[in-house]
Amino acid sequence: MDGGILVAARIGLMVDLALLMGLPLFAVAMGGRVHRGVLAALALGGMALSALWLLASAAGMSGAAIFPPDWATVDILLTMTPIGPVLAVRGVALVVALALALAGRDRWVLAPAAVAVATIAWTGHAGASEDMAGSVHRAADVVHIWAAGAWIGALAMLLHACATMRAADGPRVTRMLARFAGMGTVIVALLVVTGVVNGVMIVGVADLPALLGSRYGWLLGAKLALFGGMLGLAALNRWRLAPALERSGVGAVAALRLSLAVETSAAMGVLVLVGWLGTLDPLA
C-alpha cells in the first residue's frame, strides 16, 4: 500500500512540477499569461506532494505504516541522505514560485519552477549515479525533464485556447500552433538525445537485451509507444489541422480539440510511466 503511495506521489510531482514550469515557459514564448491562481495551486501542490513523497519514502525504508509517520526515519532521510538537501532546494524554489504567482508575476515563476522540477533528477536513477558519469547522467536527466515540461505546458495552453476559442480566435490559435512547431522541433531533439543518454546510463549497452524480459523494459516500451503517438499527433496538428483552421474550416476546430486532448492524455501517460519507472530496478 505504502509503495503505491510512493509511486503515486512521484507521479503527482512529475505532473505538477512539469506544469508549474511548462505553463509560464509557453506563456513567455507565446506572449500569453497564466492565471495566478493556477500557478499558486501548482506551487502548493508541489509542496504537499513532496511532503507525501518524503513520508512514503520513510515508510518504505522503515517498513512501518505511512501514518502515523516514523519521525525517526524521516529525520534520518533529511539529515543523513541527499534527500534533505534536494527537498530544501525544492522547498525554497516552490516558496519563491508561490510568492511570485500571488504577486501576479506569472512569467517570473519560470525560474524557480525550473529549479524545482530539476530536483526530480536527484530522486531517481540519476541520483544514484556517481562520479563524472553521475554528473553527466543528472545533467541529461535535468534537460530531459525540462524538455518534457515545456511540451506539457505547451499542450495545456493550446488545449485551453482551443477549448475556449471563439470564431474570431482562429488566427491567434493558428499562430500559437505555428510558434510551437519551432519549439517542438527543439524539444523533440532534446528528448531523444537525453533519453538515449539516460537509457545507456541506467541500463548499460551490454544489458539492453535483458530489458525484453523485465517489467522496466515493458513499461519503457509503452512510454516510447506513447511518445511516438505524440509525435504523430503533433505532426497532424502542424501539417493538417492548423492549415485547415487557418482556412476557417468548421470541422477543424473540433478535430484540433480532439487531437490535442488525445496528445495531452498521452503526455500524462508518459509522465505516469516515467514516475513509475523511476522506482523500479531496470533488470529485475
Secondary structure, 3 states (H helix, E strand, C coil): CHHHHHHHHHHHHHHHHHHHHHHHHHHHHHCCCCCHHHHHHHHHHHHHHHHHHHHHHHHHHHCCCCCCCCHHHHHHHHHHCCHHHHHHHHHHHHHHHHHHHHCCCHHHHHHHHHHHHHHHHHHCHHHHCCHHHHHHHHHHHHHHHHHHHHHHHHHHHHHHHHHCCCHHHHHHHHHHHHHHHHHHHHHHHHHHHHHHHHHHHHHCHHHHHHHHHCHHHHHHHHHHHHHHHHHHHHHHHHHHHHHHHHCCCHHHHHHHHHHHHHHHHHHHHHHHHHHHHCCCCCCC
